[in-house]
Amino acid sequence: MPVTPQNVGRKNPRSSTHGGTPREYIDESEHGKGIEYRNDLGKYEERILGLNRELERSKAVEAEQSRIIQEKEKMIQDLTTRLSRAASQQLTQGNPNIADLSDVNRPTKLGERFGQVYDDQWSEAYEALKARGKRDDEIVVELAKIVQDIYSFMQNSVKDLLDKLASKTSEVIRNPFQTHSGEIPVIKGLDVTVSDLVKTHGHHTLEAVKKKSLDTHCAQENDPRIRGYVSILSELIWLMVIQDPPMVLKFIEKGEKMDPNIFKPYTKSGSIVVVCVWPALYLHKNGPLVGRGFALPQ
């Protein structure tokens, strides 16, 4: 600022100081710091964005790893279940002395239900026949014959089923691209597989089996007590004969001496059999006794 009479003694505002430092230097310094601050802020923001992207990628990788781990764990669980099932099947297959406790139709359970039929449905069917004026000996013979007929029917039916399955399966395996190729030899060892298949899935045929049995043994019968007797016997005996090996019903013959450990006397004591009232049940052929029968002695 030039020196004139008017401004003698005045301070140049541009040369004002702050703490001994000219104002123009302070302004320039603060401006530089602002730029530096904004630059640092931008760097921080970029860093934060970069870290967020890394975090999202890490989360995606973690989610994928978690999915893979879950899939592996499920595969391990499935394989363990299959191994356990296979081991159990290998252990119990053809070995009735080792029971599969998960099977609701295992032999011991079937034996219990079969014994209950004699207490319940047999007694109801007896009363139905008695109401028709039949004698006691006629009734027990007729009811016992129903059991025998159903047992024979189911034995033949399961044999036919096993033969058909073994034949058809062999045909499909040997000639998978032909609809019919005539008679094909059954593949060796397939009978074991087919037998296990029927045992495992034979309950799916129950309705068809019971219907066929009712049509065969109750064609002219309308009394629900008789039909109920035939129906429950058809169900249980079918489940018995599809066991591996099949369970066995023993009918004592007229004139035979009764073993009290196998047959209990019906209505009176004695040792010589007149008629088999209810068969004894065995776990399998030549196997242990599951349930005693009843016989009418002389």
Secondary structure, DSSP 8 states (H G I E B T S, - for coil): ----TTTTT---GGG-EETTEEHHHHHHHHHHHHHHHHHHHHHHHHHHHHHHHHHHHHHHHHHHHHHHHHHHHHHHHHHHHHHHHHHHHHHHTT-TTS--TT-TT-HHHHHHHHHHHHHTHHHHHHHHHHTTT--HHHHHHHHHHHHHHHHHHHHHHHHHHHHHHHHHHHHHHH-TT-S--S-----TTHHHHHHHHHHHHGGGGHHHHHHHHHHHH-TT---HHHHHHHHHHHHHHHHHHTSSS--EEE---TT-B--TTTEEESSS--SBEEEEEE-EEESSTT--EEE-EEEEE-
